[in-house]
């Protein structure tokens, strides 16, 4: 993989289907001085200028000819064949087809496939259902049209007016998506008395009729429980919890079988808000039992409770109307969870929380139309909200509503009607080729054959689905089968997708404003709710905004689009598109520009300029691979001139020196390396590489004076040579050997065997950077998550935003140095144990709880010693980005007494390996810190004659 691409992929995250600025990026004139967009004959590629986004209509005549709608990006393109073909070659990017039935993270059980219970249901459609016309005025109060926003180009050819419901013929059986692992069938036998009355919808009882009334509900909040194990039939009682800081109406579920009344959890908030006033005002008692034993300690638990009306309330204080209203609300709350557990609706609450957080914290970045869009969504019915969120979390883009069903969405047809502007229906008169392909792929093979028969086309029983789709699409594209969309719609029924406006705004709110990265999405909420991921505790102190205004945000989003385009082009081996993206990024890189808050330096990573610098840096790697060193040199010089305070300057300077040597300019290459050593931002392995280049290139007659660092660089690193029986000796493959037991092993495992036996009785692990970063995170946990303004923006961070920058150490220097002093004085093991016991399982950047045991970490910290450990942690705190990789492969230790020992760090090299500059820099740094270091070289045993 090209250098810099991995970080770019993490930055982009999940690729978007709709890129609103794609056409502008690909067709706008460039101000770059580089002619990177050249073909094999060095001629510039012809690009068509972007037309006015307000033009409409499928085909328009102009002085230059007809304009048509691009089926990929929805933009206006000149209708000439050559320009259309060129445009499609440049912007067509199609993903894999969507399967008919899909599951999302909202429905995963996180267990083996055999434990997932799927339920098949028959979805019955009304026959001869007439379509809804524009004049039917369905849900007019909830239908809102979204004005076009100037920040993006959108052309939804699919209708977004009050949605026209297509005629649906009776459908076959379809697989309903199952709910999450908390939904399961109740296999328990009835253990309640037949005389008890279960609450039913519409049942309003009087105060004297409460005794024996059964309420079927759940225990939630099990992570706060005092008792992790619950058994079928276990007795319980309810108790008010008015001191609960999160919910004053909270109702605790208490174990009635326990003498100490252990708390088992809480009733659902939706039920507690109405039941709590009844218990408090009318002194009601509720008792019950567990109806299904939970599978895990965090699962919701089905229960039945009934009113034990022994404590009678005074007739004078009884308000009949209030009592009936509360009881009616209780009935509705129970009915709403009759078919699904409270956890099945967590995704709706999480989505609403995300929207409200964005509206409150980033309103200055949203247009009035976007604020209205989000506000209106909050006012939609529960069915509409749930359906939209479910579809948004799926792959899509198109969905057959006849095969899209969720238990919690009671009326999906009405929900679709209400979601006008948020969903778009497939319309036969507006279908383009891309939509046709996607809709055809929603049909089953038998349904495609049925369409073939309707068109009286030959259909071979051995034809695959792709062949059937191609056979149907070909005559439609040639204009020979205009009825194909109607036939497809008659079979598929109503098909919808998320509108481009909705997709763009929700992506902006979710990825770029709430989570602030492309790697997290709504599933982060679910992982927390299920207890799979636990985030650290810290304070969010926000005094500065990341984006100063809306223009900064839009520029940042457009830069992300360029990053996605170059990533896709590299996948597709589209070199022309790669060069185009590099040229766009190069033309938009500005010297020393910062569009984020000037008072917070680490916010610069959220600027468009920073994204473009990553694209250009990736372009350098691409050009070097193509042996286009002249272009690479020009880009590197531009990066170094534009970004004078950047941790990547070391890498850029080293590459510039190397490329100049490739071009035959050794003197200039030497001068670049010498200037690089004067740059304070050139560090670690890059600095080591430049120093070694100076020693190699700076020999007489170019340079007569020996550099002052020569002796330090030429220091001898202890080497140990061992022999092993090789399994493979192929170039480009990782070396494998036979171990002492005769089993296959890596060179690192072979070295561990040597050091544990004849090498000196050492214990150790093959860790590279892993164990060091884990120790660093545990020892400096309190400093990492200390109260520093603006570094924590959400509750889903595993590290502060300035982690890995120079600001990290500078803003916490006092607390870090105080902790390092304790470590140096020998308190490292105590701090390690305390941190492990307090935070075990909590997500933290660099900390891997499952890779190393506490015993291994304690042994490492004890044997390394306080001074060495403090020195290493200080280097990581000051420059985590430069020193978090390239550490030695093996960490070895052995005890001299119960509380003291010694440690050794070993870099293992196979027959064809050599030290990288970063590894060499680490070994010399560790030697300066007082560590014992070695390089273990493994060679094959000589063959016997």
ZAMARGU-4260 file (C-alpha; in steps of 0.2 Angstrom, whole numbers, plus 5000, padded with zeros to 4 digits):
<rodrens>
0) 5000/5000/5000 | 5006/5017/4996 | 5013/5028/5010 | 4999/5039/5017 | 4985/5029/5010
5) 4980/5020/5026 | 4978/5036/5036 | 4968/5043/5021 | 4956/5028/5021 | 4953/5030/5040
10) 4950/5049/5037 | 4937/5046/5023 | 4928/5031/5032 | 4913/5024/5024 | 4912/5029/5006
15) 4898/5039/5001 | 4887/5035/4986 | 4882/5053/4983 | 4896/5066/4981 | 4888/5083/4978
20) 4904/5091/4972 | 4910/5078/4961 | 4907/5087/4944 | 4914/5103/4950 | 4930/5094/4956
25) 4932/5085/4940 | 4928/5099/4928 | 4934/5115/4936 | 4949/5123/4928 | 4965/5121/4938
30) 4977/5134/4944 | 4991/5121/4947 | 5007/5124/4938 | 5009/5105/4936 | 5003/5096/4921
35) 4998/5080/4930 | 4982/5077/4920 | 4991/5072/4905 | 4988/5056/4894 | 5002/5045/4887
40) 5005/5058/4874 | 5007/5072/4887 | 4992/5081/4880 | 4980/5089/4893 | 4964/5080/4896
45) 4948/5089/4890 | 4937/5094/4905 | 4920/5101/4903 | 4915/5116/4914 | 4902/5115/4927
50) 4885/5122/4922 | 4873/5132/4932 | 4866/5121/4946 | 4849/5128/4944 | 4846/5122/4926
55) 4833/5109/4925 | 4826/5097/4913 | 4833/5081/4906 | 4839/5088/4889 | 4841/5106/4885
60) 4847/5114/4869 | 4860/5127/4869 | 4873/5135/4858 | 4884/5121/4860 | 4871/5107/4859
65) 4860/5097/4871 | 4863/5094/4889 | 4859/5078/4898 | 4858/5072/4916 | 4873/5061/4921
70) 4866/5045/4928 | 4880/5044/4941 | 4882/5061/4949 | 4865/5069/4943 | 4874/5084/4935
75) 4872/5093/4918 | 4884/5087/4905 | 4885/5092/4886 | 4876/5080/4876 | 4889/5076/4863
80) 4894/5058/4863 | 4913/5061/4866 | 4910/5072/4881 | 4897/5061/4888 | 4909/5046/4887
85) 4923/5056/4894 | 4913/5062/4909 | 4906/5044/4913 | 4924/5037/4912 | 4929/5050/4924
90) 4915/5049/4937 | 4907/5032/4936 | 4910/5023/4952 | 4898/5009/4956 | 4898/4998/4972
95) 4893/4980/4974 | 4875/4976/4972 | 4864/4975/4987 | 4857/4958/4993 | 4839/4956/4994
100) 4839/4954/5013 | 4851/4963/5024 | 4856/4964/5042 | 4864/4979/5050 | 4873/4981/5066
105) 4857/4985/5074 | 4852/4967/5072 | 4868/4958/5076 | 4868/4945/5090 | 4887/4945/5092
110) 4886/4926/5094 | 4888/4911/5083 | 4877/4910/5068 | 4867/4895/5075 | 4861/4906/5089
115) 4853/4919/5078 | 4835/4916/5077 | 4827/4921/5061 | 4808/4923/5058 | 4800/4921/5042
120) 4783/4930/5039 | 4771/4932/5025 | 4769/4951/5020 | 4752/4952/5013 | 4748/4966/5001
125) 4732/4973/4996 | 4726/4969/4979 | 4722/4982/4966 | 4729/4995/4977 | 4727/5012/4968
130) 4741/5024/4968 | 4740/5040/4978 | 4738/5056/4968 | 4744/5073/4972 | 4727/5079/4977
135) 4724/5066/4990 | 4732/5077/5003 | 4739/5063/5013 | 4747/5069/5029 | 4749/5087/5023
140) 4753/5093/5040 | 4768/5082/5041 | 4774/5084/5023 | 4788/5097/5022 | 4798/5101/5006
145) 4816/5105/5008 | 4823/5120/4998 | 4838/5118/4988 | 4854/5123/4997 | 4868/5132/4988
150) 4881/5122/4997 | 4879/5107/4986 | 4872/5102/4969 | 4858/5089/4969 | 4847/5083/4956
155) 4835/5070/4963 | 4826/5064/4947 | 4816/5053/4958 | 4800/5062/4964 | 4801/5070/4982
160) 4784/5077/4982 | 4770/5068/4992 | 4776/5051/4988 | 4766/5042/4975 | 4762/5025/4981
165) 4764/5012/4967 | 4752/4998/4964 | 4758/4982/4973 | 4753/4965/4967 | 4752/4951/4981
170) 4770/4947/4986 | 4778/4931/4990 | 4785/4926/5007 | 4799/4938/5012 | 4811/4937/5027
175) 4808/4949/5040 | 4824/4956/5048 | 4826/4950/5066 | 4828/4962/5081 | 4843/4963/5092
180) 4849/4949/5104 | 4838/4956/5117 | 4822/4950/5107 | 4819/4932/5110 | 4805/4920/5112
185) 4798/4917/5129 | 4799/4898/5132 | 4794/4899/5150 | 4778/4891/5155 | 4765/4901/5163
190) 4767/4902/5182 | 4754/4915/5186 | 4737/4912/5192 | 4723/4911/5179 | 4713/4923/5189
195) 4725/4937/5186 | 4721/4949/5173 | 4733/4955/5160 | 4733/4973/5155 | 4726/4975/5137
200) 4724/4990/5126 | 4709/5001/5130 | 4707/4994/5148 | 4705/5008/5160 | 4703/5001/5178
205) 4696/5009/5194 | 4706/5010/5209 | 4697/4996/5217 | 4700/4985/5202 | 4719/4986/5203
210) 4722/4970/5213 | 4729/4956/5202 | 4731/4967/5187 | 4746/4960/5178 | 4759/4972/5169
215) 4771/4963/5157 | 4787/4973/5155 | 4806/4972/5157 | 4820/4975/5168 | 4832/4987/5160
220) 4849/4995/5165 | 4856/4979/5171 | 4874/4985/5171 | 4869/4995/5187 | 4863/4979/5195
225) 4869/4972/5211 | 4865/4954/5206 | 4871/4948/5189 | 4862/4931/5189 | 4843/4930/5188
230) 4833/4914/5188 | 4816/4910/5181 | 4802/4913/5193 | 4813/4924/5205 | 4802/4936/5215
235) 4804/4954/5213 | 4796/4970/5219 | 4796/4989/5213 | 4803/5003/5223 | 4803/5022/5219
240) 4820/5030/5216 | 4817/5049/5218 | 4836/5053/5221 | 4841/5046/5204 | 4850/5060/5195
245) 4846/5054/5178 | 4828/5052/5180 | 4817/5058/5195 | 4803/5046/5190 | 4815/5030/5190
250) 4808/5014/5198 | 4820/5001/5204 | 4817/4983/5203 | 4821/4974/5219 | 4824/4956/5223
255) 4811/4950/5235 | 4820/4933/5238 | 4836/4942/5245 | 4837/4947/5263 | 4847/4963/5258
260) 4835/4968/5244 | 4848/4968/5230 | 4844/4980/5216 | 4841/4971/5199 | 4839/4986/5187
265) 4825/4998/5183 | 4809/4998/5174 | 4809/5006/5156 | 4809/5025/5157 | 4793/5026/5146
270) 4783/5016/5159 | 4791/5023/5174 | 4786/5041/5170 | 4767/5036/5172 | 4768/5022/5185
275) 4779/5032/5197 | 4766/5045/5201 | 4753/5031/5204 | 4765/5023/5216 | 4770/5039/5225
280) 4753/5048/5226 | 4742/5033/5229 | 4754/5022/5239 | 4753/5007/5228 | 4763/4991/5230
285) 4769/4980/5215 | 4776/4963/5216 | 4780/4950/5203 | 4792/4938/5196 | 4805/4935/5182
290) 4797/4926/5167 | 4812/4922/5156 | 4830/4920/5163 | 4843/4931/5154 | 4857/4924/5143
295) 4869/4937/5149 | 4871/4949/5164 | 4867/4964/5153 | 4852/4958/5144 | 4835/4965/5147
300) 4824/4953/5158 | 4805/4950/5154 | 4795/4951/5170 | 4777/4952/5176 | 4771/4963/5190
305) 4755/4965/5198 | 4747/4977/5210 | 4747/4971/5228 | 4733/4983/5234 | 4735/4981/5252
310) 4739/4999/5256 | 4723/5008/5252 | 4723/5027/5249 | 4711/5039/5256 | 4695/5042/5245
315) 4696/5061/5248 | 4713/5062/5239 | 4708/5051/5224 | 4707/5060/5208 | 4697/5049/5196
320) 4702/5059/5180 | 4720/5060/5184 | 4720/5041/5189 | 4712/5036/5172 | 4724/5047/5162
325) 4739/5039/5170 | 4733/5022/5168 | 4729/5025/5150 | 4747/5031/5147 | 4753/5015/5156
330) 4743/5004/5144 | 4750/5013/5129 | 4768/5012/5136 | 4766/4993/5138 | 4757/4991/5121
335) 4772/5000/5113 | 4784/4987/5119 | 4773/4972/5117 | 4781/4965/5102 | 4799/4971/5105
340) 4810/4975/5120 | 4815/4993/5125 | 4833/4989/5118 | 4825/4987/5101 | 4821/5006/5101
345) 4838/5012/5108 | 4843/5016/5090 | 4829/5029/5089 | 4834/5037/5105 | 4852/5037/5100
350) 4848/5045/5083 | 4838/5059/5091 | 4851/5062/5104 | 4864/5064/5090 | 4852/5076/5080
355) 4849/5087/5096 | 4868/5088/5100 | 4872/5094/5083 | 4857/5107/5083 | 4863/5113/5100
360) 4882/5113/5097 | 4884/5117/5078 | 4869/5127/5074 | 4880/5141/5067 | 4886/5128/5053
365) 4869/5124/5047 | 4858/5133/5036 | 4840/5138/5040 | 4834/5124/5029 | 4845/5111/5037
370) 4839/5116/5054 | 4821/5115/5049 | 4825/5098/5041 | 4831/5091/5057 | 4818/5099/5068
375) 4804/5092/5057 | 4812/5075/5058 | 4810/5076/5077 | 4792/5080/5075 | 4788/5065/5064
380) 4779/5050/5070 | 4788/5036/5079 | 4785/5024/5064 | 4792/5037/5052 | 4808/5040/5062
385) 4811/5022/5065 | 4809/5017/5046 | 4820/5031/5041 | 4834/5026/5053 | 4833/5008/5049
390) 4835/5012/5030 | 4849/5024/5033 | 4859/5011/5042 | 4857/4999/5028 | 4867/4998/5012
395) 4854/5002/4999 | 4852/5013/4989 | 4835/5006/4984 | 4824/4996/4995 | 4808/4985/4991
400) 4796/4990/5004 | 4787/4973/5002 | 4803/4965/5008 | 4807/4978/5021 | 4798/4975/5037
405) 4802/4979/5056 | 4791/4974/5071 | 4793/4991/5078 | 4786/5000/5063 | 4768/4997/5064
410) 4762/5005/5048 | 4776/5006/5036 | 4765/5012/5021 | 4759/5028/5031 | 4777/5030/5037
415) 4783/5031/5019 | 4770/5044/5015 | 4775/5055/5030 | 4793/5054/5025 | 4791/5065/5010
420) 4808/5074/5007 | 4817/5061/5017 | 4813/5046/5006 | 4811/5046/4987 | 4800/5034/4977
425) 4805/5025/4961 | 4796/5033/4947 | 4795/5025/4930 | 4795/5041/4920 | 4811/5047/4928
430) 4821/5031/4929 | 4839/5032/4922 | 4851/5018/4918 | 4859/5018/4935 | 4842/5016/4944
435) 4836/5003/4932 | 4852/4992/4936 | 4849/4994/4955 | 4831/4991/4954 | 4833/4975/4943
440) 4846/4968/4956 | 4832/4969/4969 | 4822/4956/4960 | 4825/4937/4962 | 4830/4926/4948
445) 4812/4919/4946 | 4805/4937/4945 | 4818/4942/4932 | 4813/4927/4922 | 4795/4932/4924
450) 4799/4949/4916 | 4808/4940/4902 | 4792/4930/4898 | 4781/4946/4899 | 4793/4953/4886
455) 4792/4937/4876 | 4811/4936/4876 | 4820/4919/4876 | 4825/4914/4894 | 4837/4900/4896
460) 4835/4892/4913 | 4854/4891/4915 | 4856/4910/4914 | 4863/4919/4929 | 4856/4934/4937
465) 4869/4946/4930 | 4865/4939/4912 | 4846/4941/4915 | 4849/4959/4921 | 4860/4963/4906
470) 4847/4955/4894 | 4833/4966/4901 | 4844/4982/4902 | 4851/4982/4884 | 4835/4985/4874
475) 4829/4998/4887 | 4845/5008/4885 | 4843/5007/4866 | 4825/5013/4868 | 4817/4997/4862
480) 4808/4993/4878 | 4800/5008/4886 | 4788/4998/4896 | 4802/4989/4906 | 4801/5001/4921
485) 4782/4998/4923 | 4784/4979/4922 | 4797/4980/4935 | 4787/4991/4947 | 4772/4980/4945
490) 4783/4965/4952 | 4794/4974/4964 | 4781/4985/4971 | 4785/5001/4980 | 4804/5005/4980
495) 4811/5019/4990 | 4828/5026/4994 | 4835/5039/5005 | 4835/5056/4997 | 4851/5064/4992
500) 4847/5079/5003 | 4844/5068/5018 | 4859/5058/5015 | 4870/5073/5014 | 4864/5081/5029
505) 4863/5066/5041 | 4881/5061/5035 | 4887/5079/5039 | 4878/5078/5056 | 4884/5061/5061
510) 4902/5059/5054 | 4909/5077/5052 | 4900/5086/5067 | 4896/5073/5080 | 4909/5060/5079
515) 4922/5071/5070 | 4929/5056/5060 | 4925/5044/5047 | 4927/5028/5057 | 4913/5029/5069
520) 4894/5030/5066 | 4878/5026/5075 | 4884/5008/5079 | 4895/5016/5092 | 4879/5020/5103
525) 4874/5002/5101 | 4891/4994/5106 | 4890/5005/5122 | 4872/5000/5125 | 4876/4981/5124
530) 4891/4983/5135 | 4904/4978/5121 | 4913/4995/5121 | 4916/5006/5136 | 4923/5023/5134
535) 4933/5033/5146 | 4926/5045/5158 | 4931/5063/5155 | 4925/5081/5155 | 4920/5090/5138
540) 4925/5108/5141 | 4921/5117/5124 | 4927/5135/5123 | 4932/5136/5104 | 4923/5130/5089
545) 4932/5118/5077 | 4925/5126/5061 | 4923/5145/5062 | 4909/5146/5050 | 4899/5136/5037
550) 4911/5140/5023 | 4925/5131/5032 | 4914/5116/5035 | 4909/5115/5017 | 4927/5117/5011
555) 4932/5103/5023 | 4919/5092/5016 | 4924/5095/4998 | 4942/5091/5002 | 4935/5074/5010
560) 4927/5071/4993 | 4943/5073/4984 | 4951/5061/4996 | 4937/5048/4993 | 4939/5050/4974
565) 4958/5047/4974 | 4955/5032/4986 | 4942/5025/4974 | 4953/5028/4959 | 4968/5019/4967
570) 4956/5004/4969 | 4951/5004/4951 | 4969/5008/4945 | 4962/5023/4936 | 4978/5033/4935
575) 4971/5048/4926 | 4958/5050/4940 | 4972/5049/4953 | 4982/5063/4944 | 4967/5073/4942
580) 4964/5072/4961 | 4982/5076/4965 | 4981/5091/4953 | 4965/5098/4962 | 4973/5096/4979
585) 4989/5104/4973 | 4979/5119/4966 | 4970/5121/4983 | 4985/5120/4995 | 4989/5137/5001
590) 5004/5143/5011 | 5002/5143/5030 | 4983/5143/5029 | 4973/5139/5044 | 4954/5140/5043
595) 4951/5133/5060 | 4952/5142/5077 | 4969/5151/5078 | 4969/5148/5097 | 4969/5129/5096
600) 4983/5123/5085 | 4978/5105/5084 | 4961/5110/5076 | 4971/5112/5060 | 4968/5094/5056
605) 4950/5098/5053 | 4954/5111/5039 | 4953/5108/5020 | 4971/5113/5018 | 4976/5099/5029
610) 4966/5086/5019 | 4973/5092/5003 | 4991/5090/5010 | 4987/5072/5013 | 4981/5070/4996
615) 4996/5078/4988 | 5007/5068/5000 | 4999/5052/4994 | 5001/5058/4976 | 5020/5060/4979
620) 5020/5041/4983 | 5010/5037/4968 | 5022/5048/4957 | 5037/5039/4964 | 5030/5022/4960
625) 5028/5028/4942 | 5046/5034/4942 | 5040/5052/4939 | 5052/5060/4950 | 5052/5077/4943
630) 5034/5079/4947 | 5036/5072/4964 | 5050/5084/4968 | 5039/5099/4963 | 5025/5093/4975
635) 5037/5090/4989 | 5045/5107/4987 | 5027/5114/4987 | 5022/5105/5003 | 5038/5110/5012
640) 5035/5128/5007 | 5016/5128/5013 | 5017/5119/5029 | 5031/5125/5040 | 5025/5118/5056
645) 5020/5100/5053 | 5026/5084/5059 | 5027/5077/5041 | 5041/5088/5036 | 5054/5075/5041
650) 5046/5062/5029 | 5044/5075/5015 | 5062/5081/5017 | 5069/5064/5016 | 5059/5059/5001
655) 5065/5075/4992 | 5083/5071/4996 | 5081/5054/4989 | 5071/5059/4973 | 5084/5072/4969
660) 5097/5059/4970 | 5087/5048/4958 | 5087/5062/4946 | 5106/5064/4947 | 5107/5079/4958
665) 5118/5072/4973 | 5124/5090/4978 | 5107/5097/4979 | 5101/5081/4988 | 5115/5084/5001
670) 5110/5102/5003 | 5092/5097/5006 | 5097/5084/5019 | 5108/5097/5028 | 5095/5110/5029
675) 5083/5097/5035 | 5093/5094/5051 | 5091/5112/5055 | 5072/5110/5055 | 5065/5107/5072
680) 5050/5097/5065 | 5062/5084/5057 | 5063/5070/5070 | 5065/5052/5074 | 5068/5040/5059
685) 5067/5054/5046 | 5081/5063/5055 | 5091/5047/5056 | 5089/5044/5038 | 5095/5062/5033
690) 5110/5060/5045 | 5115/5044/5036 | 5113/5052/5019 | 5124/5066/5024 | 5138/5054/5029
695) 5136/5045/5013 | 5134/5059/5001 | 5145/5072/5011 | 5162/5064/5007 | 5177/5073/4999
700) 5177/5083/4988 | 5159/5088/4991 | 5162/5090/5010 | 5178/5090/5019 | 5172/5092/5037
705) 5165/5077/5047 | 5148/5081/5054 | 5147/5082/5073 | 5134/5068/5074 | 5145/5056/5065
710) 5151/5047/5080 | 5134/5045/5087 | 5127/5038/5071 | 5141/5026/5069 | 5139/5018/5086
715) 5140/4999/5086 | 5124/4990/5091 | 5127/4973/5098 | 5123/4959/5086 | 5119/4941/5090
720) 5119/4928/5076 | 5109/4912/5078 | 5105/4898/5065 | 5089/4890/5061 | 5081/4877/5049
725) 5072/4887/5036 | 5055/4883/5030 | 5055/4895/5015 | 5068/4906/5007 | 5058/4915/4994
730) 5061/4934/4992 | 5046/4944/4997 | 5039/4932/5009 | 5041/4932/5028 | 5054/4920/5034
735) 5048/4904/5042 | 5059/4892/5052 | 5057/4876/5062 | 5058/4878/5080 | 5066/4867/5093
740) 5050/4856/5094 | 5050/4854/5076 | 5034/4865/5073 | 5034/4880/5061 | 5038/4897/5069
745) 5042/4915/5064 | 5059/4922/5066 | 5053/4931/5082 | 5047/4915/5090 | 5064/4907/5086
750) 5073/4921/5094 | 5062/4919/5110 | 5066/4901/5111 | 5085/4905/5110 | 5084/4918/5123
755) 5074/4908/5135 | 5087/4893/5134 | 5105/4896/5129 | 5103/4914/5127 | 5102/4918/5146
760) 5086/4911/5153 | 5076/4927/5148 | 5057/4928/5148 | 5048/4939/5136 | 5035/4943/5123
765) 5035/4948/5104 | 5027/4964/5106 | 5035/4978/5095 | 5026/4994/5099 | 5010/4986/5107
770) 5016/4982/5125 | 5025/4999/5126 | 5010/5009/5121 | 4999/4999/5133 | 5011/5003/5147
775) 5012/5021/5142 | 4993/5022/5142 | 4991/5014/5159 | 5004/5024/5168 | 4998/5041/5161
780) 4980/5037/5160 | 4975/5052/5172 | 4985/5064/5162 | 4978/5058/5145 | 4960/5061/5151
785) 4963/5076/5162 | 4952/5092/5160 | 4959/5101/5146 | 4948/5113/5135 | 4942/5108/5118
790) 4951/5091/5117 | 4935/5081/5121 | 4920/5085/5111 | 4909/5069/5112 | 4908/5054/5124
795) 4914/5042/5111 | 4933/5047/5111 | 4947/5035/5115 | 4960/5049/5116 | 4960/5068/5116
800) 4960/5077/5100 | 4978/5083/5103 | 4984/5066/5106 | 5000/5064/5095 | 5003/5082/5093
805) 5015/5094/5102 | 5001/5102/5111 | 4998/5086/5121 | 5013/5088/5131 | 5013/5106/5132
810) 4995/5108/5139 | 4998/5094/5152 | 5017/5097/5156 | 5014/5099/5175 | 5003/5083/5177
815) 5014/5073/5165 | 5030/5077/5174 | 5023/5074/5191 | 5018/5057/5186 | 5035/5053/5178
820) 5043/5059/5194 | 5034/5045/5203 | 5038/5032/5190 | 5057/5037/5191 | 5056/5035/5210
825) 5050/5017/5208 | 5031/5019/5209 | 5028/5013/5192 | 5022/4996/5196 | 5010/5003/5209
830) 5003/5015/5197 | 5001/5002/5184 | 4991/4990/5195 | 4979/5004/5201 | 4976/5010/5183
835) 4973/4992/5177 | 4961/4988/5191 | 4952/5005/5189 | 4950/5005/5170 | 4951/4987/5164
840) 4941/4985/5148 | 4939/5004/5145 | 4944/5009/5127 | 4960/5019/5126 | 4971/5023/5111
845) 4986/5011/5111 | 4980/5001/5126 | 4976/4983/5121 | 4969/4974/5136 | 4968/4956/5128
850) 4986/4955/5122 | 4996/4956/5138 | 4992/4950/5155 | 4994/4961/5171 | 5008/4949/5176
855) 5018/4952/5160 | 5016/4971/5162 | 5021/4971/5180 | 5036/4961/5176 | 5041/4972/5162
860) 5039/4988/5172 | 5049/4981/5187 | 5063/4974/5177 | 5065/4990/5166 | 5067/5001/5181
865) 5060/5018/5185 | 5073/5030/5177 | 5072/5020/5160 | 5053/5019/5161 | 5051/5037/5164
870) 5063/5042/5150 | 5054/5032/5137 | 5037/5038/5143 | 5043/5056/5142 | 5048/5054/5123
875) 5031/5046/5119 | 5022/5060/5128 | 5032/5074/5119 | 5031/5066/5102 | 5019/5051/5101
880) 5017/5053/5082 | 5036/5050/5079 | 5040/5037/5092 | 5024/5026/5092 | 5031/5014/5079
885) 5047/5005/5075 | 5051/4999/5093 | 5061/4983/5095 | 5052/4966/5092 | 5056/4958/5108
890) 5055/4964/5126 | 5064/4952/5137 | 5066/4952/5156 | 5073/4941/5170 | 5072/4944/5189
895) 5088/4945/5200 | 5077/4945/5216 | 5059/4947/5220 | 5058/4965/5217 | 5072/4969/5205
900) 5078/4963/5188 | 5085/4968/5171 | 5077/4970/5154 | 5083/4969/5136 | 5076/4975/5120
905) 5079/4965/5104 | 5076/4969/5086 | 5075/4952/5076 | 5080/4951/5058 | 5078/4937/5046
910) 5090/4932/5032 | 5085/4946/5020 | 5080/4960/5032 | 5089/4975/5037 | 5086/4989/5050
915) 5074/5003/5045 | 5079/5021/5049 | 5065/5022/5062 | 5071/5005/5070 | 5089/5012/5070
920) 5083/5028/5078 | 5074/5018/5092 | 5089/5007/5096 | 5101/5022/5098 | 5088/5032/5108
925) 5085/5017/5120 | 5104/5015/5122 | 5104/5034/5127 | 5090/5030/5140 | 5100/5016/5148
930) 5092/5001/5140 | 5101/4985/5135 | 5098/4983/5116 | 5103/4970/5103 | 5100/4965/5085
935) 5097/4946/5083 | 5101/4941/5066 | 5094/4924/5061 | 5103/4914/5046 | 5099/4897/5038
940) 5109/4882/5043 | 5122/4878/5030 | 5118/4863/5019 | 5127/4847/5022 | 5138/4842/5008
</rodrens>
